Amino acid sequence: MYGKRFEKETFKTAVKDNVKTLYRKTIDEATPQQIFQAVSYAVKEVIIDDWLATQKAYDEADAKTVYYMSMEFLMGRALGNNLINMTAYGEVKEALAEMNIDLNVIEDEEPDPALGNGGLGRLAACFLDSLSTLNYPAYGCGIRYRYGMFKQKIENGYQVEEPDNWLKEGNPFELRREEYAKEVRFGGNIRFEKDPETGKDIFIQENYESVLAIPYDMPIVGYGNHVVNTLRVWDAKAITDFQLDEFDRGNYHKAVEQENLAKLIVDVLYPNDNHYSGKELRLKQQYFFISASLQAMIAKYKKRHSDIRKLYEKVVIQMNDTHPTVAVPELMRLLIDEEGLNWEEAWEVTSKTCAYTNHTIMAEALEKWPIDLFSRLLPRIYQIVQEIDRRFLIQVRAKYPGNEEKVKKMAILMDGQVRMANMAIISGFSVNGVAKLHTEILKHQELKDFYEMFPEKFNNKTNGITQRRFLAHGNPLLAGWITDRIGDGWITDLSKIANLKPLVNDEQARREFMQIKYKNKVRLAEYIKKHNGIEVDPRSIFDVQVKRLHEYKRQFLNILHIMYLYNQIKEHPEMSFYPRTFIFGAKAAAGYQRAKETIKLINSVADVVNNDRSINGKLKIVFIEDYRVSNAELLFAAADVSEQISTASKEASGTGNMKFMLNGAPTLGTMDGANVEIVQEVGEDNAFIFGLSSQEVIDYENHGGYNPLDIYFNDWELKRVIDQLMDGTYANGDHDMYKNLYNSLLNTQCTARPDVYFILKDFRSYAEAQKKVEQAYRDEQRWSKMALLNTACSGKFSSDRTIEEYVEDIWKLEKIQVPSGQFF
Ligand code: GFP
């Protein structure tokens, strides 16, 4: 399809020429980084043609566009993924090989763009990939953070954070679009006047600070269809014209302030997950990218349309969590103050344009801004929020006369705070959860009052992942094998992967499937040897838990169980035990103490266990440093067991669970998030389920929890493990190192409930499930069937399916065909 433009000789010449023009070097003199840049520019040149063609096709079709607003886009490396989607990976690999260049080595030169923390940001990246592949017009809108997610180093077992200066060498795929810059204003005061001509109220912001938002566009290449959508991320710069003015008047201070604000605003991504920190700068970031994106969106609309009241016919805004929900009052402001609509007209447009996705029920994640901060920083926006709230509460009081409890729960402004989730639900036309169970919990527990009032707004969109990155790119051996067996239709239609099902009874096919798993385990073992200096046996069970470190995800349960196994092996050396390699990868938010202690604990247990010769290497523990998209691809491909062990009800969906499944790793998990749907697809016999149900957890929570001491005093093996946290076994004799963790399980003195995440409650059931994993693994035939079935049943979990559902129920977009752009 892209054949001609990736014709080997042409491509080789382009690379050589780029090395020359960029670096004044010949190809033999160039460093791998320089070759990476040169190759990327050669690829970008081809992309640009299709990018032009796509935008032209959209314009001609006057297509409706989704604006996916997100504070995070965890894209991962672009080069390999772009080549896969351009169906040119093989050609380019060969062309480079002829120049003695290894594409894999070149790919490793690309920094891993990490403008996101975890699931929410990676979901946004998968969605963009699917939107392009499915021919839907879309923009991703976000922030071009100068520093992405921190790089994690492990020193002496502790996490150390280092800045991620991902732009150091320049980003070859981005385009700076200075001509679309927009001004964004903060603070000051609002003066109100009557327009002498029209008699309308006008609101004028005075004494504000402002920055200029500069867009950078990154291409999002669809698979084999010439579609290239745009991820638009905003950089900030001071408004220099104003600055000169200020200098002239000697107001040096003000000018420097503007300069600093611009620098600060896009400096760092907040390293938080499921936790909200009420930092002023964070609110500035939110308003900054939302205001700029909406201004650009309206300007684009107005190029072809004169009636702004019909905006919703051509655009839809999806707000990824509460972070972008300031879009609601900002759109109102633009429509009223800039476009001259009255309140009712503006409200009709806004409420038909905005939709909201909820990603968590964790109370501490819901954003609530102090009113004094909010109104000081965004004075006009605050006025609008007040008015939305006032009008909404009239409705509530009319529906529930005398019920002030309802008012308290549902108001936007309450107890000195602006509740962003409430605003999003009230103002948007759609509210969705990210897995069936999660949506049910939203409807019947967390957002019950809203569901009662607006049942029509609520819907479920079970998350998905892109098989292009997590199978085609991440696991080329398996991808090739699947294509040989059932054709390559699965790449754009994952439901076709079900055609593998008959192979479950084909011994030869199963053997091949397991051989590929083995090769991927060897590849990971090499990575581990190189990065951790640890030898692991690829014949052992690779049991993997990789995700952000959070108490509700219960890495702690996993490591406690490993400590328990270690005790067992030591005590009963004769006991039969199938060798296991436990692999962890996780970053902890920098200020999250317990999470950081858990990392230290994992590494300390690893030190003791890995160096104990008496256990004959039966147990190995590996902590993968700096878990990120690129090493994630290796991990999913090599995993035997997928650990999805969150406290039921806490993990809204999970998406790692789907990536493991796709790569043939059965789930060891609780009935939480999308695990429930995974089990539904693959069957209970092909997963290992344990623990309290979400209803049981919720019931305990409603009755003040449970008493972990009852378990502690009645299960001496578990008691011993817990005591080992305090006796120095894993702390070189230090008795205090894990005191916090210990207390989180047992402490009955402190006011907080002990063992909030039901670790002790679920421990035995987890240990049982782990035993079943071992039994199943010993039975090669059974295991290979199970592994292959997991892959074969993963069809539902493509983000292509998720996107089609968003389109059908929420966005109402049309597919646009794009001719090849090679004639530009
Ligand atoms: C959040 C939720 C996850 C969910 C993702 C994507 O992830 O359960 O799968 O969003 O919807 F917690 P994090 O950003 O917290 O990783």
Residues whose N, C-alpha, C, O or C-beta is under 5 A from the ligand:
A	BS01	GFP	G118 G119 L120 G121 L123 D273 N274 H359 T360 V434 E651 A652 S653 G654 T655
